[in-house]
Amino acid sequence: MIFAQLQMVLKTAQDEQELPDYLAEQVQFIIDQQDQFRARKQEIENLIEQVAHYDTYGQTGYLGMGVNNVILGNTLKRLLDA
């Protein structure tokens, strides 16, 4: 269920927010290897939130609620390097 939700927000981010391919590929790897990541539910939930709030044009910062490529990239690095 959680990985289906991640797949859904990934597709939306790609279609509507221009999520870069290199980030999308990393998220897709996590989805494809879900047995390896299943025990890390809280981190995957955080990833879902970040992908859902991804904003290519940086509506981040002081009042922005978005997540940019650096923030998302750091989250993916922590997940994939662990």
PDB file of N, CA, C and O in Angstrom:
ATOM      1  N   MET A   1       0.825  -1.202   0.000  1.00  0.00           N
ATOM      2  CA  MET A   1       0.000   0.000   0.000  1.00  0.00           C
ATOM      3  C   MET A   1       0.871   1.268   0.000  1.00  0.00           C
ATOM      4  O   MET A   1       0.642   2.183  -0.791  1.00  0.00           O
ATOM      5  N   ILE A   2       1.859   1.312   0.886  1.00  0.00           N
ATOM      6  CA  ILE A   2       2.700   2.501   0.987  1.00  0.00           C
ATOM      7  C   ILE A   2       3.498   2.718  -0.302  1.00  0.00           C
ATOM      8  O   ILE A   2       3.728   3.855  -0.714  1.00  0.00           O
ATOM      9  N   PHE A   3       3.915   1.623  -0.931  1.00  0.00           N
ATOM     10  CA  PHE A   3       4.690   1.750  -2.163  1.00  0.00           C
ATOM     11  C   PHE A   3       3.794   2.119  -3.343  1.00  0.00           C
ATOM     12  O   PHE A   3       4.248   2.758  -4.292  1.00  0.00           O
ATOM     13  N   ALA A   4       2.533   1.722  -3.286  1.00  0.00           N
ATOM     14  CA  ALA A   4       1.572   2.152  -4.310  1.00  0.00           C
ATOM     15  C   ALA A   4       1.346   3.657  -4.198  1.00  0.00           C
ATOM     16  O   ALA A   4       1.219   4.350  -5.207  1.00  0.00           O
ATOM     17  N   GLN A   5       1.296   4.150  -2.980  1.00  0.00           N
ATOM     18  CA  GLN A   5       1.147   5.592  -2.755  1.00  0.00           C
ATOM     19  C   GLN A   5       2.379   6.335  -3.265  1.00  0.00           C
ATOM     20  O   GLN A   5       2.262   7.396  -3.878  1.00  0.00           O
ATOM     21  N   LEU A   6       3.552   5.777  -3.010  1.00  0.00           N
ATOM     22  CA  LEU A   6       4.787   6.388  -3.503  1.00  0.00           C
ATOM     23  C   LEU A   6       4.790   6.422  -5.028  1.00  0.00           C
ATOM     24  O   LEU A   6       5.205   7.415  -5.624  1.00  0.00           O
ATOM     25  N   GLN A   7       4.332   5.350  -5.660  1.00  0.00           N
ATOM     26  CA  GLN A   7       4.259   5.299  -7.126  1.00  0.00           C
ATOM     27  C   GLN A   7       3.321   6.386  -7.655  1.00  0.00           C
ATOM     28  O   GLN A   7       3.608   7.027  -8.666  1.00  0.00           O
ATOM     29  N   MET A   8       2.205   6.583  -6.965  1.00  0.00           N
ATOM     30  CA  MET A   8       1.221   7.577  -7.389  1.00  0.00           C
ATOM     31  C   MET A   8       1.791   9.000  -7.300  1.00  0.00           C
ATOM     32  O   MET A   8       1.640   9.786  -8.235  1.00  0.00           O
ATOM     33  N   VAL A   9       2.442   9.329  -6.185  1.00  0.00           N
ATOM     34  CA  VAL A   9       2.991  10.681  -6.055  1.00  0.00           C
ATOM     35  C   VAL A   9       4.173  10.882  -6.997  1.00  0.00           C
ATOM     36  O   VAL A   9       4.419  11.997  -7.457  1.00  0.00           O
ATOM     37  N   LEU A  10       4.900   9.812  -7.284  1.00  0.00           N
ATOM     38  CA  LEU A  10       6.001   9.897  -8.248  1.00  0.00           C
ATOM     39  C   LEU A  10       5.470  10.273  -9.619  1.00  0.00           C
ATOM     40  O   LEU A  10       6.011  11.164 -10.273  1.00  0.00           O
ATOM     41  N   LYS A  11       4.420   9.601 -10.056  1.00  0.00           N
ATOM     42  CA  LYS A  11       3.841   9.896 -11.373  1.00  0.00           C
ATOM     43  C   LYS A  11       3.348  11.339 -11.437  1.00  0.00           C
ATOM     44  O   LYS A  11       3.571  12.029 -12.432  1.00  0.00           O
ATOM     45  N   THR A  12       2.689  11.789 -10.397  1.00  0.00           N
ATOM     46  CA  THR A  12       2.195  13.169 -10.360  1.00  0.00           C
ATOM     47  C   THR A  12       3.350  14.163 -10.418  1.00  0.00           C
ATOM     48  O   THR A  12       3.285  15.149 -11.152  1.00  0.00           O
ATOM     49  N   ALA A  13       4.399  13.910  -9.653  1.00  0.00           N
ATOM     50  CA  ALA A  13       5.558  14.812  -9.644  1.00  0.00           C
ATOM     51  C   ALA A  13       6.225  14.860 -11.013  1.00  0.00           C
ATOM     52  O   ALA A  13       6.681  15.919 -11.446  1.00  0.00           O
ATOM     53  N   GLN A  14       6.283  13.728 -11.691  1.00  0.00           N
ATOM     54  CA  GLN A  14       6.873  13.706 -13.029  1.00  0.00           C
ATOM     55  C   GLN A  14       5.986  14.445 -14.024  1.00  0.00           C
ATOM     56  O   GLN A  14       6.474  15.228 -14.839  1.00  0.00           O
ATOM     57  N   ASP A  15       4.692  14.194 -13.954  1.00  0.00           N
ATOM     58  CA  ASP A  15       3.759  14.765 -14.925  1.00  0.00           C
ATOM     59  C   ASP A  15       3.488  16.250 -14.706  1.00  0.00           C
ATOM     60  O   ASP A  15       3.356  17.013 -15.663  1.00  0.00           O
ATOM     61  N   GLU A  16       3.408  16.650 -13.444  1.00  0.00           N
ATOM     62  CA  GLU A  16       2.955  18.010 -13.142  1.00  0.00           C
ATOM     63  C   GLU A  16       4.043  18.941 -12.614  1.00  0.00           C
ATOM     64  O   GLU A  16       3.923  20.159 -12.747  1.00  0.00           O
ATOM     65  N   GLN A  17       5.095  18.396 -12.023  1.00  0.00           N
ATOM     66  CA  GLN A  17       6.113  19.242 -11.387  1.00  0.00           C
ATOM     67  C   GLN A  17       7.497  19.099 -12.013  1.00  0.00           C
ATOM     68  O   GLN A  17       8.472  19.644 -11.495  1.00  0.00           O
ATOM     69  N   GLU A  18       7.587  18.376 -13.114  1.00  0.00           N
ATOM     70  CA  GLU A  18       8.862  18.226 -13.827  1.00  0.00           C
ATOM     71  C   GLU A  18       9.967  17.656 -12.941  1.00  0.00           C
ATOM     72  O   GLU A  18      11.102  18.133 -12.960  1.00  0.00           O
ATOM     73  N   LEU A  19       9.623  16.634 -12.169  1.00  0.00           N
ATOM     74  CA  LEU A  19      10.627  15.956 -11.352  1.00  0.00           C
ATOM     75  C   LEU A  19      11.729  15.437 -12.262  1.00  0.00           C
ATOM     76  O   LEU A  19      11.440  14.719 -13.219  1.00  0.00           O
ATOM     77  N   PRO A  20      12.987  15.781 -11.991  1.00  0.00           N
ATOM     78  CA  PRO A  20      14.090  15.336 -12.852  1.00  0.00           C
ATOM     79  C   PRO A  20      14.177  13.807 -12.924  1.00  0.00           C
ATOM     80  O   PRO A  20      13.895  13.104 -11.954  1.00  0.00           O
ATOM     81  N   ASP A  21      14.571  13.320 -14.089  1.00  0.00           N
ATOM     82  CA  ASP A  21      14.655  11.877 -14.312  1.00  0.00           C
ATOM     83  C   ASP A  21      15.574  11.193 -13.307  1.00  0.00           C
ATOM     84  O   ASP A  21      15.265  10.101 -12.830  1.00  0.00           O
ATOM     85  N   TYR A  22      16.702  11.825 -12.981  1.00  0.00           N
ATOM     86  CA  TYR A  22      17.645  11.160 -12.074  1.00  0.00           C
ATOM     87  C   TYR A  22      17.042  10.940 -10.686  1.00  0.00           C
ATOM     88  O   TYR A  22      17.363   9.952 -10.026  1.00  0.00           O
ATOM     89  N   LEU A  23      16.180  11.842 -10.241  1.00  0.00           N
ATOM     90  CA  LEU A  23      15.498  11.650  -8.961  1.00  0.00           C
ATOM     91  C   LEU A  23      14.379  10.625  -9.104  1.00  0.00           C
ATOM     92  O   LEU A  23      14.191   9.778  -8.231  1.00  0.00           O
ATOM     93  N   ALA A  24      13.645  10.702 -10.199  1.00  0.00           N
ATOM     94  CA  ALA A  24      12.562   9.746 -10.444  1.00  0.00           C
ATOM     95  C   ALA A  24      13.103   8.324 -10.505  1.00  0.00           C
ATOM     96  O   ALA A  24      12.470   7.398  -9.999  1.00  0.00           O
ATOM     97  N   GLU A  25      14.259   8.146 -11.116  1.00  0.00           N
ATOM     98  CA  GLU A  25      14.863   6.810 -11.217  1.00  0.00           C
ATOM     99  C   GLU A  25      15.220   6.264  -9.838  1.00  0.00           C
ATOM    100  O   GLU A  25      15.067   5.069  -9.586  1.00  0.00           O
ATOM    101  N   GLN A  26      15.688   7.119  -8.959  1.00  0.00           N
ATOM    102  CA  GLN A  26      16.030   6.676  -7.603  1.00  0.00           C
ATOM    103  C   GLN A  26      14.779   6.286  -6.824  1.00  0.00           C
ATOM    104  O   GLN A  26      14.773   5.285  -6.107  1.00  0.00           O
ATOM    105  N   VAL A  27      13.722   7.080  -6.966  1.00  0.00           N
ATOM    106  CA  VAL A  27      12.462   6.749  -6.301  1.00  0.00           C
ATOM    107  C   VAL A  27      11.917   5.438  -6.866  1.00  0.00           C
ATOM    108  O   VAL A  27      11.446   4.583  -6.116  1.00  0.00           O
ATOM    109  N   GLN A  28      11.980   5.282  -8.180  1.00  0.00           N
ATOM    110  CA  GLN A  28      11.484   4.057  -8.805  1.00  0.00           C
ATOM    111  C   GLN A  28      12.287   2.845  -8.337  1.00  0.00           C
ATOM    112  O   GLN A  28      11.720   1.766  -8.165  1.00  0.00           O
ATOM    113  N   PHE A  29      13.579   3.001  -8.130  1.00  0.00           N
ATOM    114  CA  PHE A  29      14.403   1.910  -7.611  1.00  0.00           C
ATOM    115  C   PHE A  29      13.876   1.457  -6.249  1.00  0.00           C
ATOM    116  O   PHE A  29      13.782   0.258  -5.987  1.00  0.00           O
ATOM    117  N   ILE A  30      13.537   2.404  -5.392  1.00  0.00           N
ATOM    118  CA  ILE A  30      12.997   2.072  -4.068  1.00  0.00           C
ATOM    119  C   ILE A  30      11.682   1.321  -4.216  1.00  0.00           C
ATOM    120  O   ILE A  30      11.433   0.355  -3.494  1.00  0.00           O
ATOM    121  N   ILE A  31      10.844   1.754  -5.139  1.00  0.00           N
ATOM    122  CA  ILE A  31       9.574   1.064  -5.383  1.00  0.00           C
ATOM    123  C   ILE A  31       9.833  -0.352  -5.894  1.00  0.00           C
ATOM    124  O   ILE A  31       9.208  -1.308  -5.434  1.00  0.00           O
ATOM    125  N   ASP A  32      10.744  -0.480  -6.832  1.00  0.00           N
ATOM    126  CA  ASP A  32      11.049  -1.788  -7.424  1.00  0.00           C
ATOM    127  C   ASP A  32      11.688  -2.743  -6.420  1.00  0.00           C
ATOM    128  O   ASP A  32      11.516  -3.958  -6.521  1.00  0.00           O
ATOM    129  N   GLN A  33      12.411  -2.208  -5.469  1.00  0.00           N
ATOM    130  CA  GLN A  33      13.111  -3.016  -4.462  1.00  0.00           C
ATOM    131  C   GLN A  33      12.419  -2.899  -3.099  1.00  0.00           C
ATOM    132  O   GLN A  33      13.080  -2.855  -2.062  1.00  0.00           O
ATOM    133  N   GLN A  34      11.102  -2.851  -3.113  1.00  0.00           N
ATOM    134  CA  GLN A  34      10.379  -2.554  -1.881  1.00  0.00           C
ATOM    135  C   GLN A  34      10.642  -3.540  -0.747  1.00  0.00           C
ATOM    136  O   GLN A  34      10.537  -3.160   0.419  1.00  0.00           O
ATOM    137  N   ASP A  35      10.978  -4.787  -1.048  1.00  0.00           N
ATOM    138  CA  ASP A  35      11.299  -5.730   0.031  1.00  0.00           C
ATOM    139  C   ASP A  35      12.497  -5.244   0.844  1.00  0.00           C
ATOM    140  O   ASP A  35      12.568  -5.460   2.054  1.00  0.00           O
ATOM    141  N   GLN A  36      13.413  -4.600   0.180  1.00  0.00           N
ATOM    142  CA  GLN A  36      14.620  -4.079   0.825  1.00  0.00           C
ATOM    143  C   GLN A  36      14.307  -2.866   1.714  1.00  0.00           C
ATOM    144  O   GLN A  36      15.044  -2.581   2.659  1.00  0.00           O
ATOM    145  N   PHE A  37      13.216  -2.157   1.410  1.00  0.00           N
ATOM    146  CA  PHE A  37      12.897  -0.909   2.112  1.00  0.00           C
ATOM    147  C   PHE A  37      11.647  -1.004   2.988  1.00  0.00           C
ATOM    148  O   PHE A  37      11.288  -0.036   3.657  1.00  0.00           O
ATOM    149  N   ARG A  38      10.989  -2.149   2.989  1.00  0.00           N
ATOM    150  CA  ARG A  38       9.712  -2.308   3.695  1.00  0.00           C
ATOM    151  C   ARG A  38       9.815  -1.971   5.194  1.00  0.00           C
ATOM    152  O   ARG A  38       8.876  -1.408   5.758  1.00  0.00           O
ATOM    153  N   ALA A  39      10.912  -2.297   5.827  1.00  0.00           N
ATOM    154  CA  ALA A  39      11.070  -2.061   7.267  1.00  0.00           C
ATOM    155  C   ALA A  39      11.285  -0.586   7.603  1.00  0.00           C
ATOM    156  O   ALA A  39      11.297  -0.214   8.776  1.00  0.00           O
ATOM    157  N   ARG A  40      11.453   0.245   6.593  1.00  0.00           N
ATOM    158  CA  ARG A  40      11.759   1.666   6.822  1.00  0.00           C
ATOM    159  C   ARG A  40      10.538   2.533   6.520  1.00  0.00           C
ATOM    160  O   ARG A  40      10.622   3.544   5.822  1.00  0.00           O
ATOM    161  N   LYS A  41       9.410   2.107   7.066  1.00  0.00           N
ATOM    162  CA  LYS A  41       8.122   2.733   6.769  1.00  0.00           C
ATOM    163  C   LYS A  41       8.119   4.243   7.030  1.00  0.00           C
ATOM    164  O   LYS A  41       7.642   5.010   6.194  1.00  0.00           O
ATOM    165  N   GLN A  42       8.633   4.665   8.148  1.00  0.00           N
ATOM    166  CA  GLN A  42       8.605   6.096   8.480  1.00  0.00           C
ATOM    167  C   GLN A  42       9.411   6.909   7.466  1.00  0.00           C
ATOM    168  O   GLN A  42       8.992   7.996   7.068  1.00  0.00           O
ATOM    169  N   GLU A  43      10.549   6.393   7.054  1.00  0.00           N
ATOM    170  CA  GLU A  43      11.362   7.094   6.061  1.00  0.00           C
ATOM    171  C   GLU A  43      10.666   7.125   4.697  1.00  0.00           C
ATOM    172  O   GLU A  43      10.761   8.116   3.972  1.00  0.00           O
ATOM    173  N   ILE A  44       9.972   6.048   4.351  1.00  0.00           N
ATOM    174  CA  ILE A  44       9.231   6.007   3.086  1.00  0.00           C
ATOM    175  C   ILE A  44       8.059   6.982   3.140  1.00  0.00           C
ATOM    176  O   ILE A  44       7.759   7.647   2.149  1.00  0.00           O
ATOM    177  N   GLU A  45       7.398   7.068   4.285  1.00  0.00           N
ATOM    178  CA  GLU A  45       6.309   8.046   4.434  1.00  0.00           C
ATOM    179  C   GLU A  45       6.840   9.470   4.266  1.00  0.00           C
ATOM    180  O   GLU A  45       6.187  10.304   3.639  1.00  0.00           O
ATOM    181  N   ASN A  46       8.007   9.748   4.815  1.00  0.00           N
ATOM    182  CA  ASN A  46       8.642  11.053   4.642  1.00  0.00           C
ATOM    183  C   ASN A  46       8.954  11.300   3.166  1.00  0.00           C
ATOM    184  O   ASN A  46       8.748  12.402   2.656  1.00  0.00           O
ATOM    185  N   LEU A  47       9.450  10.274   2.492  1.00  0.00           N
ATOM    186  CA  LEU A  47       9.744  10.390   1.060  1.00  0.00           C
ATOM    187  C   LEU A  47       8.474  10.692   0.273  1.00  0.00           C
ATOM    188  O   LEU A  47       8.496  11.517  -0.640  1.00  0.00           O
ATOM    189  N   ILE A  48       7.381  10.040   0.613  1.00  0.00           N
ATOM    190  CA  ILE A  48       6.102  10.299  -0.058  1.00  0.00           C
ATOM    191  C   ILE A  48       5.723  11.769   0.093  1.00  0.00           C
ATOM    192  O   ILE A  48       5.332  12.415  -0.880  1.00  0.00           O
ATOM    193  N   GLU A  49       5.839  12.294   1.303  1.00  0.00           N
ATOM    194  CA  GLU A  49       5.523  13.710   1.544  1.00  0.00           C
ATOM    195  C   GLU A  49       6.414  14.621   0.711  1.00  0.00           C
ATOM    196  O   GLU A  49       5.943  15.595   0.125  1.00  0.00           O
ATOM    197  N   GLN A  50       7.692  14.302   0.663  1.00  0.00           N
ATOM    198  CA  GLN A  50       8.619  15.153  -0.084  1.00  0.00           C
ATOM    199  C   GLN A  50       8.351  15.095  -1.582  1.00  0.00           C
ATOM    200  O   GLN A  50       8.363  16.128  -2.252  1.00  0.00           O
ATOM    201  N   VAL A  51       8.112  13.907  -2.111  1.00  0.00           N
ATOM    202  CA  VAL A  51       7.821  13.793  -3.545  1.00  0.00           C
ATOM    203  C   VAL A  51       6.513  14.517  -3.855  1.00  0.00           C
ATOM    204  O   VAL A  51       6.407  15.194  -4.878  1.00  0.00           O
ATOM    205  N   ALA A  52       5.525  14.381  -2.987  1.00  0.00           N
ATOM    206  CA  ALA A  52       4.235  15.044  -3.195  1.00  0.00           C
ATOM    207  C   ALA A  52       4.374  16.566  -3.198  1.00  0.00           C
ATOM    208  O   ALA A  52       3.607  17.257  -3.869  1.00  0.00           O
ATOM    209  N   HIS A  53       5.346  17.088  -2.452  1.00  0.00           N
ATOM    210  CA  HIS A  53       5.536  18.539  -2.357  1.00  0.00           C
ATOM    211  C   HIS A  53       6.709  19.041  -3.200  1.00  0.00           C
ATOM    212  O   HIS A  53       7.161  20.174  -3.038  1.00  0.00           O
ATOM    213  N   TYR A  54       7.194  18.185  -4.100  1.00  0.00           N
ATOM    214  CA  TYR A  54       8.312  18.587  -4.950  1.00  0.00           C
ATOM    215  C   TYR A  54       7.904  19.776  -5.818  1.00  0.00           C
ATOM    216  O   TYR A  54       6.806  19.803  -6.373  1.00  0.00           O
ATOM    217  N   ASP A  55       8.788  20.745  -5.928  1.00  0.00           N
ATOM    218  CA  ASP A  55       8.531  21.923  -6.755  1.00  0.00           C
ATOM    219  C   ASP A  55       9.814  22.310  -7.476  1.00  0.00           C
ATOM    220  O   ASP A  55      10.755  22.819  -6.867  1.00  0.00           O
ATOM    221  N   THR A  56       9.837  22.065  -8.769  1.00  0.00           N
ATOM    222  CA  THR A  56      11.005  22.366  -9.592  1.00  0.00           C
ATOM    223  C   THR A  56      11.434  23.815  -9.452  1.00  0.00           C
ATOM    224  O   THR A  56      12.628  24.112  -9.425  1.00  0.00           O
ATOM    225  N   TYR A  57      10.481  24.704  -9.365  1.00  0.00           N
ATOM    226  CA  TYR A  57      10.791  26.129  -9.384  1.00  0.00           C
ATOM    227  C   TYR A  57      11.007  26.716  -8.003  1.00  0.00           C
ATOM    228  O   TYR A  57      11.003  27.934  -7.826  1.00  0.00           O
ATOM    229  N   GLY A  58      11.196  25.841  -7.025  1.00  0.00           N
ATOM    230  CA  GLY A  58      11.694  26.279  -5.729  1.00  0.00           C
ATOM    231  C   GLY A  58      10.754  27.093  -4.883  1.00  0.00           C
ATOM    232  O   GLY A  58      11.185  28.070  -4.270  1.00  0.00           O
ATOM    233  N   GLN A  59       9.491  26.738  -4.821  1.00  0.00           N
ATOM    234  CA  GLN A  59       8.588  27.411  -3.887  1.00  0.00           C
ATOM    235  C   GLN A  59       8.882  26.867  -2.493  1.00  0.00           C
ATOM    236  O   GLN A  59       8.017  26.321  -1.807  1.00  0.00           O
ATOM    237  N   THR A  60      10.134  27.041  -2.113  1.00  0.00           N
ATOM    238  CA  THR A  60      10.613  26.546  -0.828  1.00  0.00           C
ATOM    239  C   THR A  60      11.104  27.735  -0.028  1.00  0.00           C
ATOM    240  O   THR A  60      10.900  28.883  -0.425  1.00  0.00           O
ATOM    241  N   GLY A  61      11.737  27.473   1.075  1.00  0.00           N
ATOM    242  CA  GLY A  61      12.317  28.562   1.845  1.00  0.00           C
ATOM    243  C   GLY A  61      11.389  29.078   2.919  1.00  0.00           C
ATOM    244  O   GLY A  61      10.606  28.323   3.496  1.00  0.00           O
ATOM    245  N   TYR A  62      11.481  30.371   3.185  1.00  0.00           N
ATOM    246  CA  TYR A  62      10.822  30.962   4.347  1.00  0.00           C
ATOM    247  C   TYR A  62       9.335  30.641   4.418  1.00  0.00           C
ATOM    248  O   TYR A  62       8.871  30.119   5.431  1.00  0.00           O
ATOM    249  N   LEU A  63       8.592  30.937   3.384  1.00  0.00           N
ATOM    250  CA  LEU A  63       7.154  30.673   3.403  1.00  0.00           C
ATOM    251  C   LEU A  63       6.747  29.527   2.492  1.00  0.00           C
ATOM    252  O   LEU A  63       5.617  29.046   2.567  1.00  0.00           O
ATOM    253  N   GLY A  64       7.647  29.093   1.642  1.00  0.00           N
ATOM    254  CA  GLY A  64       7.310  28.036   0.699  1.00  0.00           C
ATOM    255  C   GLY A  64       7.156  26.689   1.379  1.00  0.00           C
ATOM    256  O   GLY A  64       7.842  26.384   2.354  1.00  0.00           O
ATOM    257  N   MET A  65       6.252  25.894   0.851  1.00  0.00           N
ATOM    258  CA  MET A  65       6.005  24.571   1.405  1.00  0.00           C
ATOM    259  C   MET A  65       6.615  23.483   0.534  1.00  0.00           C
ATOM    260  O   MET A  65       6.535  22.303   0.873  1.00  0.00           O
ATOM    261  N   GLY A  66       7.218  23.862  -0.574  1.00  0.00           N
ATOM    262  CA  GLY A  66       7.727  22.890  -1.523  1.00  0.00           C
ATOM    263  C   GLY A  66       9.047  22.274  -1.104  1.00  0.00           C
ATOM    264  O   GLY A  66       9.712  22.723  -0.170  1.00  0.00           O
ATOM    265  N   VAL A  67       9.397  21.228  -1.834  1.00  0.00           N
ATOM    266  CA  VAL A  67      10.654  20.514  -1.644  1.00  0.00           C
ATOM    267  C   VAL A  67      11.414  20.625  -2.951  1.00  0.00           C
ATOM    268  O   VAL A  67      10.861  20.335  -4.012  1.00  0.00           O
ATOM    269  N   ASN A  68      12.673  21.038  -2.895  1.00  0.00           N
ATOM    270  CA  ASN A  68      13.449  21.166  -4.130  1.00  0.00           C
ATOM    271  C   ASN A  68      14.310  19.926  -4.364  1.00  0.00           C
ATOM    272  O   ASN A  68      14.279  18.979  -3.578  1.00  0.00           O
ATOM    273  N   ASN A  69      15.075  19.943  -5.448  1.00  0.00           N
ATOM    274  CA  ASN A  69      15.873  18.773  -5.813  1.00  0.00           C
ATOM    275  C   ASN A  69      16.962  18.463  -4.788  1.00  0.00           C
ATOM    276  O   ASN A  69      17.317  17.297  -4.615  1.00  0.00           O
ATOM    277  N   VAL A  70      17.495  19.463  -4.111  1.00  0.00           N
ATOM    278  CA  VAL A  70      18.542  19.227  -3.114  1.00  0.00           C
ATOM    279  C   VAL A  70      17.966  18.497  -1.900  1.00  0.00           C
ATOM    280  O   VAL A  70      18.543  17.519  -1.424  1.00  0.00           O
ATOM    281  N   ILE A  71      16.851  18.968  -1.414  1.00  0.00           N
ATOM    282  CA  ILE A  71      16.210  18.338  -0.251  1.00  0.00           C
ATOM    283  C   ILE A  71      15.825  16.900  -0.579  1.00  0.00           C
ATOM    284  O   ILE A  71      16.121  15.984   0.190  1.00  0.00           O
ATOM    285  N   LEU A  72      15.171  16.703  -1.711  1.00  0.00           N
ATOM    286  CA  LEU A  72      14.755  15.358  -2.106  1.00  0.00           C
ATOM    287  C   LEU A  72      15.970  14.469  -2.361  1.00  0.00           C
ATOM    288  O   LEU A  72      15.978  13.301  -1.975  1.00  0.00           O
ATOM    289  N   GLY A  73      16.978  15.010  -3.000  1.00  0.00           N
ATOM    290  CA  GLY A  73      18.197  14.248  -3.262  1.00  0.00           C
ATOM    291  C   GLY A  73      18.869  13.778  -1.985  1.00  0.00           C
ATOM    292  O   GLY A  73      19.356  12.649  -1.920  1.00  0.00           O
ATOM    293  N   ASN A  74      18.902  14.629  -0.968  1.00  0.00           N
ATOM    294  CA  ASN A  74      19.500  14.246   0.317  1.00  0.00           C
ATOM    295  C   ASN A  74      18.713  13.129   0.994  1.00  0.00           C
ATOM    296  O   ASN A  74      19.298  12.213   1.573  1.00  0.00           O
ATOM    297  N   THR A  75      17.401  13.206   0.922  1.00  0.00           N
ATOM    298  CA  THR A  75      16.560  12.146   1.491  1.00  0.00           C
ATOM    299  C   THR A  75      16.814  10.825   0.782  1.00  0.00           C
ATOM    300  O   THR A  75      16.957   9.784   1.424  1.00  0.00           O
ATOM    301  N   LEU A  76      16.869  10.872  -0.536  1.00  0.00           N
ATOM    302  CA  LEU A  76      17.122   9.652  -1.307  1.00  0.00           C
ATOM    303  C   LEU A  76      18.504   9.091  -0.998  1.00  0.00           C
ATOM    304  O   LEU A  76      18.674   7.877  -0.893  1.00  0.00           O
ATOM    305  N   LYS A  77      19.476   9.956  -0.854  1.00  0.00           N
ATOM    306  CA  LYS A  77      20.840   9.500  -0.535  1.00  0.00           C
ATOM    307  C   LYS A  77      20.856   8.760   0.795  1.00  0.00           C
ATOM    308  O   LYS A  77      21.475   7.703   0.912  1.00  0.00           O
ATOM    309  N   ARG A  78      20.178   9.313   1.795  1.00  0.00           N
ATOM    310  CA  ARG A  78      20.121   8.650   3.103  1.00  0.00           C
ATOM    311  C   ARG A  78      19.455   7.276   2.995  1.00  0.00           C
ATOM    312  O   ARG A  78      19.914   6.311   3.606  1.00  0.00           O
ATOM    313  N   LEU A  79      18.388   7.192   2.226  1.00  0.00           N
ATOM    314  CA  LEU A  79      17.691   5.911   2.062  1.00  0.00           C
ATOM    315  C   LEU A  79      18.543   4.892   1.314  1.00  0.00           C
ATOM    316  O   LEU A  79      18.628   3.730   1.711  1.00  0.00           O
ATOM    317  N   LEU A  80      19.163   5.330   0.247  1.00  0.00           N
ATOM    318  CA  LEU A  80      19.883   4.406  -0.626  1.00  0.00           C
ATOM    319  C   LEU A  80      21.258   4.025  -0.089  1.00  0.00           C
ATOM    320  O   LEU A  80      21.769   2.952  -0.409  1.00  0.00           O
ATOM    321  N   ASP A  81      21.858   4.882   0.715  1.00  0.00           N
ATOM    322  CA  ASP A  81      23.199   4.609   1.230  1.00  0.00           C
ATOM    323  C   ASP A  81      23.194   3.795   2.522  1.00  0.00           C
ATOM    324  O   ASP A  81      24.231   3.284   2.945  1.00  0.00           O
ATOM    325  N   ALA A  82      22.047   3.681   3.133  1.00  0.00           N
ATOM    326  CA  ALA A  82      21.973   2.980   4.431  1.00  0.00           C
ATOM    327  C   ALA A  82      22.070   1.477   4.269  1.00  0.00           C
ATOM    328  O   ALA A  82      22.025   0.745   5.258  1.00  0.00           O
TER     329      ALA A  82
END
